[in-house]
Amino acid sequence: MLEAVRAVGRPRLVGGGVRDWLLGIEPKDFDVEVAGATFDTLHRALARFGATDVVGRSFGVIKVRSAATGAEYDFSLPRRESKTGAGHRGFRVEPEPNLSDADAAARRDFTINAIACDPFTGEIIDPHGGREDLRTGILRHTSAAFSEDPLRVLRAFQLAARFDLRLAPETAELCRQISDTYAELPVERVWGEWQKWATKSTRPSRGLAVLEDSGWLRHFPEIAVLRGTPQDPEWHPEGDVFTHTQHCLDALVALPEWTGSSPERRQLLIFAVLAHDFGKPATTVFAEKRGAMHWISPGHESAGGPLAKNFLRRIGAPLYFDEPVCALVVHHFAHHHGHDGRFSDSQVRRLARKLAPATIDDLAMVMRADSNGRPPLKSPTTDRLIEELVRAAHALAVQRAAPRPILLGRHLLALGHKPGPEFKPLLDAAFEAQLDGAFSDEAGGVAWLKQHLQPRE
């Protein structure tokens, strides 16, 4: 395919695929920019290799699905972009086949994404110093045109978290200058960048640092208010709640279970950890505890649930995240409440029920991230409590799903009862008894029901 393209122009591998290759990451996207060709000649050269999609004609883009492998590739002409209106869509795009490599790369957002490669010689074409920025871990804008697209600030946020990068000071200043343009972004595009952060981060704290350095943290007030909220240095030597949250997020992605989790579970867990202390700013007081004055945050777990939901709505997350994320936030301290390291069967079953559709295994990961997010402090006692909770959940087979009611309406019908308003309270009482361990199978449930109904007969 590249040989055919070389016959009509000068192909270059560009964009994220080159960046990933230089970082030692297997590229998943293959974008080819072809200078010196027209759209029609490029299209003819590619058409024999598979189905082509020319919906991007006005942008000079052709998508090709290989007939041999089914893989998709993007081929494009070099182009110039000029701002014509508000938002990330307010651009006029003009293909310009004879642009130089440097001019073609200048339209890209960051220097690390403006590196090209000659696929035939292996030559690296790096007119904006992106390779050095990759080496030193710097995220730097390619040109002043960066400020024309506010979405690029959120791209900086997720790229920093994915590749452990710091925002260049001059780029941070440019981001601060365009902070008011956040309102131009459709919420679905905001979610797109948060989703990448939630799924692909290797050091998520870097993303929060970008939001803070760029002045864009103010658009996410539930996070912004964590900065400066104090914590007891005896329990939290790392600093304020914002710093603690950063450490917790990095601790989460360091857990072995993180690597093997699905994208959906990663999103659930990372948003739960991000939001787990959202309730602290409103509940933190300096008060007496254990005979001395301490910073304490009583009730911060329950206070955080509604704030977590507000945040998820603000960033456009799918609605199905609301319930499990909020449940994990509200119960993230369950291992420290109401017992002395021993969990009754009833406690564990009821916790699994309260968490659903999240699970006790999910909660354990949030708890471990919270505990590990207090460097250099380690707490064997907390680790033991978490492991005991997990052990108890596994013993009851509720670590990955909440208990389901054994007794249903059909059991009442089988005992000769006609449907009516008394069904629901009877079944609710039966489920409560089941959670308390009164029965564990259908036969035991029916026996319990018969006994429970005896005074009514």
N, C-alpha and C positions, 0 to 999 in steps of 0.2 A: 504493500500500500504506500509506504514512504517512498519507495523507488518511483512509483507512478507519479507521486506528487512532486518529486524532485525534477521530473521531466517538464513540469510547467511552472515551477517556482522554487523558492528557497525555504524549505521547512525548518522549523525550530520547535523543539519541545519546550513548553513554557508552563509557568504557574506552579500550583501546589505539587504536581508530580515531580518536578525537578527539585523543589525544596525538600520533599520527603526523601528522595533518592540521596541527596547530599547529607541528610541526617541519618542515613542508614535504615530508613523505614521503607518497606515495600510500597511503591506507589500504587494507588488504586484508581487515580484519574490520569488519563493521558490526553492532554490538550496539545494540539499542534497548530502553530501559527505559520502561515505560508505567505511570505513576501514575494512580490514580483508576478503574482498571478491575478487574473480576474476571477470574479465569482463563478462565471460560466465555465471557464477552463478548469477551475478547481473541481467544480461539480462533475464535469464530464470525466475527469481523471478518477474520481472516487466512485462513480455510479456502478462500475462493474464489480466492486468488492462487496456490495450488499445494499440493503435499504438505506436511503438517505432521507433526512428530514431537513427541508430548507425553510422551515418557519422562521429561522433567524436570518433570512436573506438581507433584510435592512441593516442587520448588524454585521453582515459578512460571515455568518456562522453556518456550518453544515455539520449535522450529526450523522455518523455512519454506524450502522450495526453490521458487523462482520458476518457474512453468510457462512463462513467456516467455523467461527468460534462463538458467535452470538455477542461478543464484547462490543461495547459502544465507545466511540472515539469522537472527540470534537475537533473539527478543523475550522480555522478562521483566518480572515485576512487582517493584517494590521489595521488599526483604526484610531481615529481621534474622537474624543468626547468633549462636548461643551455643555455647560449648564444653561438650561432654558427655563427652569421653574423649580418649585420647592420639592423636597423629598428625593428619595433615591431613584425615582423614575423620571425626574425632570431633567433629562439629558437628550441632546441630539448626538447621534452616533453616525460617524461618516467613515466607511471603509476607505483606507488609503494604502493601496498595495505597495507603494514605493517608500514607505516610512523606513527610516534607519532602525536598527535594533534598539538603540538608546531611546529614540523618540517613541517607538512602539511600547517599550517597557515603562515609559514614564506615566502612562495612564493607570498602571497597577497601583494597588493600595499601599503595599509595604515593600521595602527593598528585598525582603526574603522571598517575596512572591514575584519579583521582577527579574529573576535569573532565568536565562534560557540555555539550551544545550543543542548543539548541532548533532543530530542523531547518527550521522555518518562518520564524523571525525571524533566525536566525544568532546569537542571544544566547549568550554563553559563561557557563556557570554554574560557578563555581569557589569553593566555600565553604571549601576547605582550602589555598588558596594554591598550587595545583599549577602554574599558569602561570608564576609568578615562579620556582618551583623549576626549571622547564624552562629558563627564561631564564638562570639562574645555574648550571645544571648540577648540581643537588643532588637526591639521592635520599633522600626523607624519608618516614617512615611516617605514615599518616593518623591512626591512633588507637592507644591502648594495646592494642587487640585484636590488633594485629600479632603480638604474642608468642604468641598462641594457635595459630598455624600455622607450624611450623618451616620448611616449604617456602618461605616468603616470604624467608628469608635467601638461599637459592639463587636465588630470582627476582631479588633485589637484585644478586647476583653477575653474572647474565647480562644484566640490564637495564643495569647500569653499563657493561658492555663494548659493548653494542649502541649506546648513546646517549651515550657519553663522559661519564658521570656520576660524582660523588663521593658517598660515603655521609655523610649528616648526622651530626655527632657524637652526638646524642641517639639516633639510629637505630642507630649502631654500638654504643652502650652497651646498648641493648635486645637487640641480637643476641648480645652477649657473655653477657648474663644467661640466655639460653635455649640456650646452646651444647650443653648436655648432651642436648637433645631431638633432636639429629641422628639418634640411634639409632632414633627413631620412624619415620623416613622409609623407605618401601620403595625398594629400589635402582632400580626402574624409574622412579620419580619423580626420583631423583637424576640418573639418566642423562638424563631429559627436559630438565633445566635445563643440564647440561653440553653436550648436543647443540645447544641454542639458542646457547650461548656459542660453540661450535665452528663453527657455520654462519653466524651472523648478526653476529658481532662487527665493529665498526669500530675499536675500540681495546681489544683483549683484555686489555691490562695493567690496565685499570680493574677488570676482574673479579677479578684476583688481588689487587689492592689492597683490594677489598671483603672478600675472604676473610681477609686479614690484619687489617684494621681491626676486623672483626666477631669475631675470635677463632675463626673456623671453619676457618682454615687447618690447624689441628691435626688435623682429620679427613682430611686429605690429606697424610700425612707425607712422601711422596716429593717434594712441592713445599715443604713447610714447612722441611725441612732445607737447602734451597738458601739460605735467608736466613742470612747470616753465613759462608757458605763463601767463603773469600777467593780472589781471582784476581790474577795478575800485572798490576800497573797499567800496565806497558809495553804489554801486549797488550789489557788490559781496563780502560781508564781509567774506565769507567762505574760500576764498583763490584763488589759480590759477585755470586754466581751467580743469586740471585733477581732482582736488578735487571737483569742481563744477559738473563735469560729474558724479562722483561717487554719489554725493548727488541726482542728477537728476534721476539716475537709481534706487536708493532706493525709491525715491518719486514715481516713476512710478509704481513699484510693490506694493506700499501701496495704490494705488487708487482702490476703490471698483470695477471699471470696469475691472481691470486686472484679478481678480479672475474668472470672468465669461467669459473671452475671450477665443477663440479657440487657440490651440497651434500655428497655422499659424499667427493669429493676434498678439499674444504675441511676436513672433519673429520679425514681421514687426515693432512693436512699440518699442521694446527694442533696435533694431539696429538703428532706427531713433533717439532715445534719445542718444544712445552712440555716434552717428556721428553728432549730431546737431551742435556742435561747432568745428568740424574738420577744418573749415575755419579760425578760429581765429588766430592760430600761424602765418599765412601768411599775415594777415590783421591788426594785433594789433599794434597800434602806441600810443605814448604819445603826445597828441595834445590838442589844446584849444577847449573847448566846454562849452557853457553857461558862457563865461567870465573867465573860470579857466582851468587849465591843468588837463586832465584826461586820463586814459587808455581807448581807444576806438577801436572798430573793425569794421569799415565801410565795408559793403559788405561781411561780413563773411558768411552770409547765402548762397549766390550764389556760393561763393568760396568752400563751403563745399560739394556741390552736387557731383562733379567729384571725390573728395577724398573719399566720402562715397562709390561710385561705385568701386574705386580701392580697398578699404578695403574688400568689399564683395567678389570681385574676389580673393583676397589674401587668404581668409579663405575658399573658395570653396562653398559659399552660392549658392543656386539655382538661376538661372538667373532671375526668375520672381520677386525676391525681389528688383532688381536694380531700376526699375522705381518708385515704390511707396516709397521706403526708400529715394531715392534722392529727390523726390518731397516734402516729409515731411521735410527734412533738409532745402531745399531751401526756403520753405514758413513758417518755424517755428516762424518767427517774424511778420507774416502778421497782427496780431492784433495790432501792434504798428506802422504800416506804412500807411500814406496817408489819415488819417481821424481823427476825434476827438471823437472816441468812437461810431460813427454811421456808419453803414454799409449799403450801397445802395444795392438794389436787384441785380443790375448788378455786383457789386463787389463780392457778395456772389456766384452768379452763376459762374462767371469767375474763382473764387478761386476753387470751386468744380471741374470745368473742368481741371484746371492746376494740381490738386492733383491726379486725377484719374490714376490708380485704387485705390489709397488711398482715404480716405474720410475726410470730415470736422470733423466728430466725432473722427477719428483717430488723426487728427491734434490737436484737443482740448486736447486730452490726452497728446500728446507731449508737448504742451504749458503749461499745468498744471504741468507736471513733471519739466519742465524748471523753472517755477516760484517758485515751492516748493523746488527747489534744491539750495536755497541760505540762509540756516539757519544762524542766527535766523531771517532773514529778511522775512517779509510777505508783500504782495502788494495787498491790496483790489482793487486798480485801475486796476491792471493786471487781477485779477480774474473777475472783472466786464466786462472788454473788451472780455475776453474769453467767458463768459456767454452770452454776447450780440451777439457775432458771432454765437454761437450755436443756440441761439433763432432765429436769422435771418435765419439760414440754415434750421431749422425745419419748420419755417413758409413757406419757399419756397419748402419744401420736397426735399432738396438736401443734407441733412446731411449725408446720407449713400450712395449716388450715384450721379455722375455728370449728368447734364442735357443732354438729347439726342436730336439730331435734330428732329424737328417735320416735316419739309419739306424735301422730298426726291425726287429722280429722277422721280418717278412715278407721282408726282404732276406736274412736268413740262411736262411730256408726256401727261397727261390728259388735259393740256391747249394747246395741239397741237404742242409742240416743239419737234423737232427731236433731238436725242442724238448727242452731239457734244462737242467741247472743251469749249463752254461757260457754260456748265452745272456746272462744279465745282466752278467757281467764283460766279455764281448765288446762288448756295446752300451755299457756304461759307458766302456770304453776308446775306442770309436769317438766318443762324445760329447766326451770330453776332447780327442781329436785334432781334432775339429771346432772346439772352442773355441780351440785353438791355431792354427787356420788351415790345417790339413792339407788340408781340402776345404771347399767352400762350396755344393755342389749334389749332387743324387742320383747323377749319373754319377760325379762325383769321389769320392763316398762309397763307392760300390760298388767302384770301382777300388782305393781304399784298403783296403777290407775284403778283397778278394781277395789283395792283397799281404800284408796282416797275417796272413791265414790260411795262407799258403803253407808256413811251417815246420811247421804242424800237419798238413799233408796227406801 
